[in-house]
Amino acid sequence: MNAPIAHFNGRLLPLDRISISPLDRGFIFGDGVYEVIPVYEGVALRAREHFERLQRSMDEIRLANPHTVDEWLAITRELLEHHPGNQSVYIQVTRGAPSKRDHVMPKDLAPTVFMMCQPLASPSKEAVENGVACITARDFRWEKCHIKSTSLLGNVMARQLSADAGATETILIRDGFVTEASASNVFVVKDGRVAAPLQDNLILLGITYDLLVRLAGEGAVELEIRPVTEAELRSADEIWLSSSTKEVLAVTSLDGKPVGPGKPGPVFRRMHALYQEHKAKSRRQSAVSA
Ligand SMILES: Cc1ncc(COP(=O)(O)O)c(C=O)c1O
């Protein structure tokens, strides 16, 4: 089978023809940032917002962006011509490959830009209908979780804990408060009201989190952004995960105990429906503008 087409520093190439220097700072230091954008039937969902967040991540790590948002969108469309259907687009920009290893950020180094597509693994019908299991762990990551950095060792180690336990995600607790999960944001529901953790440096502000907040406002779902305690997590009627690939997913078991009655709750079902409506609407709008 032919290798899939990917984007590398301005060119489209088969994935197996791309090679990266071992001195690349992405490889040596994890010195880079990334994005993941879901694509439904060729239409990228909230692509502009993803590239705006990429810009914010690059600003945080003092990396000059080689492209404007509109250029990124054009490159994405070009890549998607080779990848029909439902895809996830992965975009990574590292600080490039200097001639020697040195922690100090080199000046005037061309960044390394890499993009690829993978078939989108959306949640199964079973996961949506029955919810998923999660475990909890102490949030042992750094204090700049708002940067979508490729330095993901903390997240990888956290995710592995849940994989070892046969669970979908690890929900992280820092100093008695819920932050997020290893690769998703977390929401809790009590008495019909949704609470979302603060949008600070201790979480990645998810594009999906942001969308859910907006959809809650439009759909008359009561939602508050505020600190969420571990006690609230453990006594919640509902817990949700959100991410660009997971969409919104109910957590029905936490550390082996049922969440509420152990089934996805009514507020989740409402939010899931709002999310699906939003997806369908953005596909229709893009069909009209194409
Ligand atoms: C640590 C972390 N938090 C939250 C999210 C959710 O972000 P988004 O909704 O933009 O996919 C992700 C996504 O990968 C993540 O890795």
The ligand as an ORCA input file, in Angstrom:
! r2SCAN-3c Opt
* xyz 0 1
  C      -4.559     17.841     27.990
  C      -5.730     18.120     27.092
  N      -6.751     18.827     27.576
  C      -7.837     19.096     26.812
  C      -7.919     18.643     25.504
  C      -9.136     18.965     24.669
  O      -8.839     19.940     23.713
  P      -9.654     20.072     22.350
  O     -11.097     20.162     22.723
  O      -9.146     21.310     21.748
  O      -9.365     18.841     21.549
  C      -6.865     17.924     24.952
  C      -6.925     17.457     23.566
  O      -6.113     16.765     23.080
  C      -5.723     17.663     25.766
  O      -4.693     16.976     25.289
*
